[in-house]
Amino acid sequence: MTDNALNESLGYAYEQARERLRKALENAGRAQDAATLLAVSKTKPAAMIRQAWQLGQREFGENYLQEALEKQAELADLDGIVWHFIGPLQSNKTRSVAEHFDWVHSVDRLKIAKRLSEQRPTNLAPLNICLQVNISREESKAGVLPEALEALAKEVAALPNLRLRGLMAIPAPAEGLDAQRQPLAALREALTNLQSSLPDAPLDTLSMGMSDDLEAAVLEGATLVRLGTAIFGARQTA
Ligand SMILES: *Cc1c(COP(=O)(O)O)cnc(C)c1O
């Protein structure tokens, strides 16, 4: 594709995605600023991120550290860009994540949270954290189980260089709005419970809703929706 064709197809998809979020919020009876669009740019080139930025997008989500660092270096001139790390996080990667991201959505263990707090440069704002919850209780999937969430949240909330902002989940795929809503409602209830057990934590974020379940997530109170395919098109599978 030529640059112009790329521009046009991304521009169209981006406006469609924005319109989808606008309608979903309207149908849910929520304010237009009640949910923020996070553009998930994993596997997509820096040039596409730059185009999305030119269209007004500021929040970007990445899953793979090395790929993300390379794109960040290429895009260092873009003002106001906010980087979210949303992929699986091993201990040996925490330092780079703590140094180069504004948010991490995939924290599910105290050990990782402690390292992020210790390694967060003190000249930067505290790192915003969402705890990833294995809300569909899938075997061998990432995320803290719901019954272990409160204990983990209390420990993470006490770490000095982090701000515990909320919860993230990737529910098991489900067909139809009602089936999609169930795990998302459970995540919302889990956040409500945490808000009462940790009244001093800045818990304002429900990171849920992807290209396939955006409408269900907005109905259940998502505040940060993570769209990849809907904005950037299908990803090449390895
Ligand atoms: C890839 C990814 C997304 C985006 O998924 P799409 O279905 O392409 O919208 C959202 N969240 C996480 C954690 C992801 O890994």
The ligand as a Tripos MOL2 file, in Angstrom:
@<TRIPOS>MOLECULE
LIG
   15    15     1     0     0
SMALL
NO_CHARGES

@<TRIPOS>ATOM
      1 C1         -4.3100   -7.5730   21.4810 C.3       1 LIG1
      2 C2         -4.9910   -7.0910   22.6980 C.ar      1 LIG1
      3 C3         -6.1110   -6.2400   22.6260 C.ar      1 LIG1
      4 C4         -6.7460   -5.8020   21.3110 C.3       1 LIG1
      5 O1         -7.5060   -6.8520   20.7970 O.3       1 LIG1
      6 P1         -8.4000   -6.6520   19.4800 P.3       1 LIG1
      7 O2         -9.3000   -7.8500   19.5310 O.co2     1 LIG1
      8 O3         -7.4820   -6.6460   18.3230 O.co2     1 LIG1
      9 O4         -9.1570   -5.3830   19.6430 O.co2     1 LIG1
     10 C5         -6.6470   -5.7810   23.8060 C.ar      1 LIG1
     11 N1         -6.1430   -6.1320   25.0050 N.ar      1 LIG1
     12 C6         -5.0830   -6.9450   25.1180 C.ar      1 LIG1
     13 C7         -4.5700   -7.2860   26.4680 C.3       1 LIG1
     14 C8         -4.4890   -7.4620   23.9770 C.ar      1 LIG1
     15 O5         -3.4360   -8.2900   24.1150 O.3       1 LIG1
@<TRIPOS>BOND
     1     1     2 1
     2     2     3 ar
     3     2    14 ar
     4     3     4 1
     5     3    10 ar
     6     4     5 1
     7     5     6 1
     8     6     7 2
     9     6     8 1
    10     6     9 1
    11    10    11 ar
    12    11    12 ar
    13    12    13 1
    14    12    14 ar
    15    14    15 1
@<TRIPOS>SUBSTRUCTURE
     1 LIG1         1 GROUP 0 **** ****
